[in-house]
Amino acid sequence: MMTNHFAAAKRGPEGATGGPEPREAGGGVASAAAGGMRVLLTGGSGFIGTALVERLLACGHKVLNVDIQAPEIPAQSPCWRECSILDVERLNELFAEFQPEAVVHLAANAAVLARSLDDYRCNTEGTANVLAACRKTPSVKRVIVTSTQHVREPGSERAKHDSDYKPYMYYGESKVITEQLTRDAELPCTWTIIRPTTIWGPRHKSQAEGFLRLMLEGKYFHPSVDPVLRSYGYVKNTAWQIERMLHASAEEIHGHVFYVADGNMQQREWVEAFAERLTGRKVKTLPGFFIHALAWMGDALNAVGLSFPMYSARYRNLVTSNPVPVEPVLQLLGRPPYTLEQGVGETAEWLKSYRNGHHG
């Protein structure tokens, strides 16, 4: 049996319901099963996945990470099995051998820029494969499927309901399909869709090579007037929220969609927290019109193959408010445990190590 090889650490409402009645009876957020659950994650070697594996193991769950990439943290290697979710035969084999009680589907192509919807087969065909495997596995009592806030374009009006879509680029379209597949899957268990927002923290490589690197090198400039409001989530808080959802009563989460985040806040507050921690001073600013002009110049340079850190898509993101309805998840689970200051401090310590060549 493969079961004995999977790792377990020692202990130290919006949305319409649908489909068949769930397999489980539910039980309340605080009522974790004795000894933990058997939790299968897809994409557990990624940014959110790494934090979630760490959280699940700390809470005493038995974990199987199904991913094409090996974990960055060596201690998580016993949990990992190499598998693409596009490989139906291998995926079904792992489900059958592990017999998970809960499945958290994180695996995805999360690149926002792509040439076509075909670049997101992992998000569409892969999701269909994971849902089919869940349907075939009677041990599965709970499924959490990861979507994105980009099923609605940043800055668009508040959605009338969970299926009121206005996707942002092909990535957002692919995640609309993810959600539709989930709703149509007729899963015989409790299922939930989560929409991560702007998730940040240790091991976020694109933030380390982009925003944080520019700030450390004194090359980051923020608009002098910034009224932008958006949703942020520290990655360890996101992992905490997902783990808590494994114990929420079925009545509270079945068929619902939850934005996962710490809350909505002023963008300037988040940026200043990093500026003060990384540089010891306030963030550098420029008039908005000047940054906009730099974005146009960046578009021209990027068009001829020259890299420039500011371009129109980034500028629009910088000046567009995008608050989301986070109240349901906060009402269900309570306030996450990590403060902004704690998250920034831990991210800064990781960044120091990362820039010194230690990428674990």
N, C-alpha and C positions, 0 to 999 in steps of 0.2 A: 504494500500500500504506500502511495506517495504521501499520505496524510502526515506521517510522523516527521517529515522533513521540513514542514512549514513552520516558520518562527512564531513563537509566542513569548513575549517578555514577561518576566515575573512582576507581580504587582509591587512595588516600592512602598391672510387666508384667502390669499386670493387664489382663484382657479376653480374650474369645474371638475367634479369627480366623474369617473366613468369606468366602464369595464366591469369584470366580475368582482364578487366580494373578495376582499383580501384574505390570504391564508392565515394571518395572525390576528390575535385579539387585541393587541395594543397593550399599553401599560404605563405611560407617563414618562416624562423626560428623565427623571432621576433614577428610574428603576433598571439599571444595567443588569443583564443576566449574569448570574454567578459564573465566574470563570471566563467571562467575555464571550463574544460571538466569533464565528468563522467568517471573516470578511474578505471578499475578493475585490481587489481594485484593478481597474484597467488604467494604464498610464501612471502607475505609482512611482515611477522614476522621474517624473516631471517636477515642475516647481511646486505646485500645490500638492501633488502626490507625495513628494518626499516629506513634507511637513505632516501630511495626514498619516503616512505609515508610522512616523515617529510618534504621533499622538495615539494611534490605535494600539501600538505595542506597549506604550506607557500605561494604557488603560486595561491591559490584560487580554486584548483580543488576539486571536490567531489570524495571521495575515498572509494572503497570497497576492503578490504584485505581478500582474500580467502586463508586460511592456516589451517593446523592441530594444530598449536601452537598459543597460545595467544600472543599478543605483549608484549615485555619487557617494553615498555614505556606506563604507564597507560593512558596517554592522547590519545593514538592511539587506545584504546579499542573500542570506538564507531564505528570505521571503520571496525572492524574485524567480520568475520563470520567463524565459525569452519567448515571446509570442506576439505576432501581429494580430490585431482583431479582424483583419481581412482574411486571415487563415482560419476558415470555419472548422476544419477538422481538428486542428491543434487546440483551438479555443474550446470546442466541445469536450475534448479530452481532459483539459484542465478543470473545467467545471465538474465533470463527472468524477474526477479523482479527488478534488478538494471538497466537494459538496458544501458550498458556501451557504450560510444563513442570510447573509447580506451582501449586496453587490453595490459598489460605488463606481460608476462609469465616468472616468476622467479623461481617458485617452482621446486625443483630438489633434488636428492640425490647427493651432491657434494663431497662425500668421494672418494678420488682417489683410495684407496686400497679397493678392494672387491674380492669376490671369483668367481663371474660369472656375466654375463650380466643380469641375472635374478634379481640381487640385485638392478637394476636400472629401475624397472618398472615405477617408477614415471617419469623418463626422457623420456621413450618411450611410453608406453601405456597412461600415464598421459598427455603427450604432445598431443597425438592423440585426447584425450578427450577434451582438451582445444581448439584445432583447430576446432573440430566438433561443439563445443558450439559457437565459433566465427562465423562459417558459418551459424548457425541457427539463429543468432541474427542480424537483419537488422540494428540496431542502431550502430553496430561496424564499425567505419571508419578507424581505424588504429590498427595494432597488432605489438608488438615488442616481439620477441622470443629470450630468452637467451640461448646461447650455451656456448662455452668455447674456450680458446686458445689451449686446449689440444686435439682438433680435429687434431692437428699436434704435433708430438712428439717434446719435447724440443731439440733444437740443430739440427733439420733437416733442409734441404735446403729450401729456400723460395718457397712457393707454386706457381704453374703456374697459378692457378685460384682458385676460392672459393670452388670448389668441389674436389680439389686435396687433398685428405685426407691421413693422416698417423697417426692414432689415438694413443694416449698415454694411455695404459691400458684399462680396461673395461669401465672406466668412459668416456674416450675420444670416445670409440666406441658408447656408449649410446648417446652421444651428436651429433655424426655423424648422428645417426638415428633421433634425434630431428630436425636437419637441413633438412634431406631428407623428413621427414614428412611435414615440413613447406612448402618446395618447391612444394610438390605433393598435397597440400591441396586444391589448386584452390580457395583460399580465395577471395571473391569479394570485397576486400578492400586493402588499402595500408599495406604492411607487410615488416618488416625488421628483420634481424637476427643480434644480437650483440654477440661479443665474449669477455667477460671480461678477463683481464690478471691477474697479481698479485695485487689483490685489498686488501687494508689494511686500518686500522683506528679503531676508537672506536667501541667496541662491537664485535670485532673479537676474539672469545674465544680461538681458537686454537693457534693464535699468542700470546695471553696473557699467555697461559699456556706453550707455547713452547719457541720460540725465545726470546720474551720479558722477560719472567721469568728467563731464563738462563742468560740473560744479566744483569738483576738486581742483581742476586745472584752471579755474577762474574764467571759463568761457561760457558759462551759463548766464543768460540775462532774462529777467522776467518782466512782463508788462508792468509799468509803474502804477497803472490803475487796473485792478483785477477783482471784479465782482463775482468771478466764476464760483459756482457751487457744484460739487460733485461727490460721488460716493467712493469711499476708500475702505479697503480691508487689509489689515495686517495678516500675513499668511498663516501665522500660528493661531490667530483668532478664527480664520476661515476653517482651519483643520478642527478646531474646537467645536465650531458650529456644526460641521458635518458629522463629527462623532456623536454629538448630542442628538442629532436627528435620528440616529440609529435607535435611540431609546424613547423618542417621542411617541405618544399614543397614535395608533393608526388613524383614529378619528380626526386628529389634529393636522395630519400631513398628507393623507392619502389623496392623490390626484391634484395636489396643490403645487403652486409655483412660488418659490422663495428667492428673493434677491439676497445673496449672502455678502455682508459688509459690516463694518463697525458702525456705520452711520453716514449721513451726509454732512459735509463740512466745507468751509471755504478752502479753495485750492491754495490760496496764499498762505494759510496757516500750516498746511502740510509741507509746502515748499520751504517756508521759513524754518520749520523744525529741522529739516535736513541741512539747510544753510548754516544755522547756528551750531549744529553738532559737527559738521564736516569742516567748516571754515572758521568758526568762531565769530562770525559777523552776519549782518543782515544780507539777504540776497541782493545781487546787483540788479538794477532795473534800467529799462529803456522805455521811451514812449511807444505805445502800441503801434502807431503808424510806421515807426522805424523798423520794428520787428516784422511787420507785414511786408515792408519793402525788402528786407533780408530774405523773407520766404520766397518772394518772386525771383530774386537773384538765385536762391537755392534751386528753384525749379529749373532754371536755365542751365545751371551747372550740372545738376543731376541728369538732365536730358542728354548731355554730351559725355556722360560717364565720369564726371568729377563729383566727389562726395562733398556734401555741405550739410551741416547739422540742422539747419532750418529750411523748411519747405512748406508749401501751402497746406498739405494735409496735417502736418504737425502744428502749424499755426492755428488752423481751425480747431484742432483738439485743445489747444492752449486757451482759446478765448470762448469756448462753448460750454455753458453750464449743462450738467447732466445729472441732476439728482434723481434718485430712484426710490420707489416705495419700500423702505427697509423696515418699516414699523412691524409688519407681520412676523419677521424672523426674530426681531428683538423682543416682541411680546411673547413669542413661543419659547425662546431659549434664554432670555435675559441678556444683560450686557456682557460682551466678551471680556476675558480676563486681562488682556494686555492693553496698556495705555499707549497713546501715540508716542510718548517719550520713551517708554520701554522698547517699543518696536523700532524706533529710529536708532536707539542705542545699540540694539542687537544687530541691526542691519549695518551700522557703521563698523562694528567689530568684525563682522563677516567680510565687509568690503575691504578692510585693511588686509585680512588674510588672503582674500581673492587676488588683490593687486600684487601681493608678494608671491603669487604663484601657487597658493594652496587652494584648490578648487573644490574640496570636499565639504 
